[in-house]
Amino acid sequence: MGSTAHHGGDGVGRRDLIKRSAALGLVAAPGMSLLSACASSGGGGQTKDKAGKKTAKNPLGVNESAKMEFVLFDGGFGKEYAEDAVKIYQKDFPKASVKFSATQKIQSTLQPRFNQGNPPDLIDNSGAEQMDMGVLVGKNQLADLTPLLDAPSYDDPNKKVRDTLRPGIVEMGQFDGKPVWILYYAYTVYGVWYSQKALDSLDAQYPQTWDQMLAVCEKAKKKGMAGWTYAGKYPYYLPFSLYPMIGKVGGREVLDAIDNLEPNAWKHPAVKACFEAYYELYRKGYILKGTPGLDHIQSQTAWAKGKALFIPNGSWVENESANVIPADFNLAVSAPTGIDASDKLPFGTIWASGGEPFIVPAKAANAEGGMEQLRIMLSEASSKNFTAKVKSLTAYNGGTTGISLTPGLKSGVAALDKAGSNVVNPRLQDWYVQLQKEKIGVAGLGEMMAGRLTPAEAIKKIQGFADEAAKDTSIKHYKHQ
């Protein structure tokens, strides 16, 4: 969350806003006013580097001697994969100097530079301090990545970069019309994560209906294991399984209406049924005690230690929790459980989409260099390197041949195969970050799952938040095309 949801190790959460902030780490996440300030048009800006000559080996026309600056989010994926890709850039452009840095403080580090008009050339805009994408796009602070997408791919000059990407990656980077403002580099499978060993020990299969879910949780409870835990301090992790469940029960048009901020979208019967189902986990005592006070790392650690069976999360969890997941855990992910046979979409309907959003600022001195670094990262070799090192797929459609897939990654690939065309991609977490994280997540779902709101009260509160956002003229609004 990106991933699009990680948090950093500093306690504020990586997907913390999961947006890791305040999507897709937040807790005391920065407010929208601060995020908006980050995208204000500031000073005069820096001088653009003179473009280089376009050649077969340099299709974007990178100035071969221009400095290129790349700032990475230092989160669950680490920085080695990016450092390896930077080395290729340096080999391809030996006269260029490259400044590479990694930080968890994306917003506080880069906000002043956006204001001054001298941002870096490439940014991994993730984490608890992720800058609000909707604001950046609305304030014309990002470069259109269409030249990158239309350039020859790094591996095959006869194939455009856009034709090497997984389904949905290009569309995710669009907000309003054809320009593509963001390149989501990781490909994340969201869902319900569990230990196959633990499930087998209960003599149970992954539940497909909610009655089956409650039965499995009761079995776990009798053995001293909670059914569920989640990132209580960052409850916008709950949508990783809740949103696709809503889509499964009511159809993807329910999720589209929610994304579009349509009146009464949250009052749809599918939303009510799913909220009541999750609330039942709380009411029956199937949530790990103390979960509302846990951050993402603490909840994942408790789950890895067998204190809880299920956790809603994204595929970054395998790498982020690698040091606490036992060798015989047999990590697996499933699409969310539905209500019953009357659901609109079949079991297997899952949320999968791009994560780890990379952007090239409009005022970057060397935008061509930033795009070229991304072109390198979207090569088969760089993609394989990422997958092998961080146990996650990339936007490159391939890159797993010859790699020994880890249990979670293998399970994620199988889940995608099972889903087929039944893949949903809710957009709230990148269109309206503050709404998704602070309001729907913390003030709505977090309060409901802690027992402080009923499902009906949570729905009323969340619909109110959505209505406020729809009427807010200070933010740009987006709709599914």
TAFEN-V676105 format. One line per field, one symbol per residue. burial: b if it has 16 or more other ideal C-beta (glycine too) atoms within 10 Angstrom, else e. Layout:
burial=???
//
This chain:
burial=bbbbbbbbeeebbbbbbbbbbbbbbbbebbebebbbbbbeebeebeeebeebeeeeebbbbbbeebebbbbbbbbbbbbebbebbbebbeebbeebebebeebbbbbeebbebbbebbbbbbbbbbbbbbbbbbbbbbbebbbebbbbbebbbbeeeeeebbebbbebbbebbebeeeebbbbbbbbbbbbbbbbeebbeebebebbbebebbbebbebbeeeebbbbbbbbbbbbbbbbbbbbbbbbbbbbebbbbbbbbbeebbebebbbbbbbbbbebbeeebbbeebbebbbbbbbbbbbebbbbbbbbbbbbbbbbeeebeeebbbbbbbbbbbeeebebebbbbbbbbbbbbbbbbbbbbbbbbbbbbbbbbbbbbbbbbbbebbbbbbbeebbeeeebbbbbbbbbebbeebeebbbbbbbbbbbbbbbbbbbbbbbbbbbbeeebebeebbebbbebbbebbeeeebbbbeee
//
